[in-house]
């Protein structure tokens, strides 16, 4: 048995390549995961969670890695992070205006992605293609550049009347999504939602919401040797041990022959990783 690393878990580092390259991050250490496919691993939750912001020990993780006091006070834990159309920075009620200035009053991209089927999503322009890789998308296409998080949320809210805005994680882990003509979906969306998009441009200014007509489709391939016939999800809060042969990595999921685990869900958990 060889210990590969231990420490506070954060979401896997990803790098666009063919296939996508992954590293487990445990404290200050990074462990390359792609070479471990086909190996038998043990992940052990060591019983401690320390807030990713303040370091306080907490019995429960809130909003993926925060203690309750930080969850209640930090802007990145506010409900508008999940529902950007509810961003209230401009109303003067942001929990941390300096944080909002940096992360919300910045260019965002509205995109189409194909992970478990076509979905619409938003992210800061600086987070591409990481956002798509974290979602396990096999195809992605930026369709609009938008000036603020609020505006991108309003655009997403408009477009999701026609297309999904969530990934079906079970479908994601059952196999590769069938290829889709994303530019054709984009044109259909623009046509259907033309009046709504023009209304938002009139409200915020023509330059605030700009189509990305020249953007191309990015295709991504993940290191998966075999997909599970039946999906069983590990829960470290109920059973601190995960053990099995690693069969693949997709999105932020490790796929074992014994089940799957969403690494991002366990941000801030103290973990030890061993190769058996």
TALIN-V198628 format. One record per backbone hydrogen bond with DSSP energy under -1.0 kcal/mol. CO is the residue of the C=O (numbers start at 1). NH is the residue of the N-H. Records with the same first field share a line. If there is no record, write none. Layout:
CO=NH  NH
This chain:
2=275
5=273
7=271
8=27
9=268
13=23
15=21
21=15
22=33
23=13
24=31
25=10
26=29
29=26
31=24
33=36
34=37
36=39
39=246
40=276
41=244
42=274
43=242
44=272
48=270
49=58
51=55
56=51
62=66
65=52
66=62
67=71
68=72
69=73
70=74
74=77
75=78
78=81
79=83
83=86
84=87
88=93
89=92
96=100
97=101
98=102
99=103
100=104  105
104=106  149
107=125
108=146
109=123
110=143  144
111=121
112=141
113=119
114=138  139
117=115
119=113
121=111
123=109
124=127
127=131
129=133
130=134
131=135
132=137
133=136
138=220
139=114
140=218
141=112
143=212
144=110
145=210
146=108
148=152
149=153
150=154
151=155
152=156
153=157
154=158
155=159
156=160
158=161
159=162  163
164=120
167=169
168=172
169=173
171=174
180=182
181=185
182=186
183=187
184=188
185=189
186=190
187=191
188=192
189=193
193=197
194=198
195=199
196=200
197=201
198=202
199=203
200=204
201=205
205=208
208=147
210=145
212=215
218=140
221=20
222=224
223=249
232=260
235=238  239
240=45
242=43
244=41
245=257
246=38
247=225
248=255
250=253
252=263
253=250
254=261
255=247  248
259=256
260=234
261=254
263=266
264=267
266=269
268=50
269=9
270=46
271=7
272=44
273=4  5
274=42
275=2
